[in-house]
Amino acid sequence: MDRKNVLKPPGACAPQATKPGMFKEFDATELYCPRCKRAVPVRKRLLLILPEGDKYEYLCAFCSKSVGTKIDKQQTPMTVIV
């Protein structure tokens, strides 16, 4: 009897198959704040609406200092009518 198969079933450590596009977007819940000098919860605020996507700013939940930005790419390209 093979000892490996006794301790864990075959395929137990095999990587899980992921669906294409399963992890396209992430939102931060905590980021490092230089003013508070620790990782803090953040609030996400819409900053700009750009042709390539919406730009968000992450703010410290305690002191409201900007701790990062993110651009959400739009699925369909925006058309500008002039």
C-alpha positions in Angstrom: 0.0 0.0 0.0 1.3 3.4 -1.0 1.7 5.7 2.1 0.8 8.9 0.1 -2.6 7.5 -0.8 -3.4 6.7 2.9 -2.6 10.2 4.2 -4.5 12.1 1.6 -6.8 11.1 -1.2 -5.5 11.4 -4.8 -6.1 14.9 -6.2 -6.5 16.5 -2.7 -3.7 18.9 -3.4 -4.4 19.4 -7.1 -5.1 23.0 -8.1 -8.8 23.9 -8.4 -10.0 24.7 -11.9 -11.3 28.3 -12.1 -13.8 29.6 -14.6 -12.4 32.2 -17.1 -13.1 35.7 -15.8 -13.9 34.5 -12.3 -11.5 37.1 -10.6 -11.6 40.1 -12.9 -12.2 42.8 -10.3 -11.1 43.1 -6.7 -12.1 45.8 -4.1 -9.8 46.7 -1.3 -11.3 46.4 2.2 -8.1 47.4 4.1 -5.1 49.4 3.1 -2.1 50.9 4.8 -2.6 54.5 6.0 0.6 56.5 6.4 -1.1 59.0 8.8 -2.5 56.3 11.1 0.6 54.1 10.5 -1.3 50.8 10.2 -3.7 48.9 7.9 -7.2 50.4 8.2 -10.6 49.8 6.7 -11.2 52.0 3.7 -14.2 53.7 2.0 -14.5 53.7 -1.8 -15.5 57.0 -3.3 -16.2 57.7 -7.0 -13.6 60.3 -8.1 -13.9 60.6 -11.9 -15.8 59.2 -14.8 -13.3 58.6 -17.6 -13.6 57.2 -21.1 -11.5 54.1 -20.1 -13.5 53.5 -16.9 -14.6 54.9 -13.5 -11.8 56.1 -11.2 -12.4 55.5 -7.5 -10.4 56.8 -4.5 -9.9 54.7 -1.3 -10.1 56.8 1.9 -9.0 55.8 5.4 -12.1 55.2 7.5 -10.5 56.9 10.5 -8.7 60.1 9.2 -10.2 60.3 5.6 -6.7 60.5 4.1 -6.5 59.2 0.5 -4.7 55.8 0.6 -5.1 54.6 -3.0 -7.0 54.7 -6.3 -8.5 52.2 -8.7 -9.9 52.4 -12.2 -12.8 50.1 -13.0 -12.6 49.2 -16.7 -16.0 49.3 -18.4 -17.1 46.1 -20.2 -18.4 48.0 -23.3 -16.4 50.9 -24.8 -18.0 54.3 -24.2 -19.0 56.3 -27.3 -18.8 60.1 -27.1 -21.3 61.9 -29.2 -20.1 65.4 -30.3 
